[in-house]
């Protein structure tokens, strides 16, 4: 997103920003590291669970973050067409 913006692709950068805005807000809601670690694990990065004194996310929070990850999935993929623009720039 930042590379696109710096490369003059402001509209494309804005599209990514808007595409992941819900996920960003959700991650803030569930905090760091609990929500972030949950999301990273769901995306395939093996970062493990949050350590004490942090708690494991409750099922309701997991469901909400799963939905937000699903909504943002296209913008999180390196195969997304906007990422190809960045590589070509």
C-alpha positions in Angstrom: 0.0 0.0 0.0 2.8 2.4 0.9 4.9 1.5 -2.1 1.8 2.1 -4.3 1.2 5.5 -2.7 4.8 6.5 -3.0 4.8 5.4 -6.6 1.9 7.7 -7.4 -0.8 5.0 -7.4 -2.9 6.9 -4.8 -6.2 5.4 -5.9 -4.9 1.9 -5.7 -3.3 2.5 -2.3 -6.6 4.0 -1.0 -8.4 0.9 -2.3 -6.1 -1.4 -0.2 -6.5 0.9 2.8 -10.3 0.8 2.6 -10.2 -3.0 2.0 -8.3 -3.7 5.2 -9.8 -0.9 7.3 -12.3 -3.2 9.0 -9.6 -5.7 9.9 -7.4 -2.9 11.3 -10.2 -1.7 13.5 -10.9 -5.3 14.6 -7.3 -5.9 15.5 -7.3 -2.8 17.6 -10.4 -3.9 19.4 -8.9 -7.3 20.4 -5.5 -5.9 21.1 -2.0 -6.8 20.6 -0.7 -9.5 20.9 -3.9 -11.5 21.4 -5.8 -10.5 18.3 -2.7 -10.0 16.1 -1.4 -13.4 17.0 -4.7 -15.0 16.3 -4.9 -13.3 12.9 -1.3 -14.2 12.0 -1.9 -17.9 12.9 -5.1 -17.9 10.8 -3.1 -16.4 7.8 -0.6 -19.3 8.1 2.2 -17.6 10.1 3.0 -19.9 13.0 3.5 -17.3 15.7 1.9 -19.4 18.5 -0.6 -18.2 21.1 -0.3 -15.2 23.3 1.7 -15.8 26.5 0.6 -15.1 30.0 -0.6 -12.8 31.4 -2.5 -12.3 28.1 -5.5 -14.5 27.6 -6.7 -16.6 24.7 -9.4 -15.0 22.5 -12.9 -16.0 23.2 -14.9 -17.8 20.5 -17.0 -14.7 19.8 -13.9 -12.6 19.2 -12.4 -15.4 17.0 -15.6 -15.4 14.9 -15.5 -11.6 14.5 -11.9 -11.7 13.4 -12.5 -14.6 11.1 -15.2 -12.5 9.3 -12.9 -9.5 9.1 -10.0 -11.7 7.7 -12.4 -13.1 5.1 -13.5 -9.6 4.1 -9.9 -8.4 3.7 -8.5 -11.6 2.2 -8.2 -10.3 -1.3 -6.2 -7.3 -0.1 -3.9 -9.5 2.0 -2.9 -11.8 -0.9 0.3 -11.2 -2.8 -1.6 -12.4 -5.9 -3.9 -9.3 -5.7 -3.8 -7.2 -8.9 -2.7 -4.1 -6.9 0.4 -5.9 -5.8 1.3 -6.7 -9.4 1.1 -3.0 -10.1 3.6 -2.3 -7.3 6.0 -5.0 -8.7 5.8 -3.5 -12.2 6.5 0.1 -10.9 
